[in-house]
Amino acid sequence: MKDDPAESDDLSEELRALRAELQTLNRHRFVRIHNNMPRLLAFNFARGLAVGLGTVLGATVLLSLILWALSQIEFLPIIGEWASQIAEQMRSAQE
């Protein structure tokens, strides 16, 4: 097998392009954060706090809307009364 100079030039050009792309990726903020353990821990801690807070707030709003809607239903005596009791307890807890 002979070494073709044109093929060698193409390969070295592709290698240069790959190195340039790798340098660009290594400069990216995401890679810099994940290459440093304290930064990675801080990033994941902050992310966990945000996800947890969002979940709690979202569930609170959703459940309060559902309970309010159920308390407005008067034609279903069992569910309506139960939801009214929960709404009354929530109102009394706020006072």
VENVENCOR-V663926 format. One record per helix or strand. SS is the DSSP state (2 for helix, 1 for strand). FROM is the first residue (numbers start at 1). LEN is the number of residues. If there is no record, write none. Layout:
# VENVENCOR-V663926
ss: (SS & SS)
from: (FROM & FROM)
len: (LEN & LEN)
This chain:
# VENVENCOR-V663926
ss: (2 & 2 & 2 & 2)
from: (5 & 29 & 37 & 77)
len: (22 & 6 & 35 & 18)
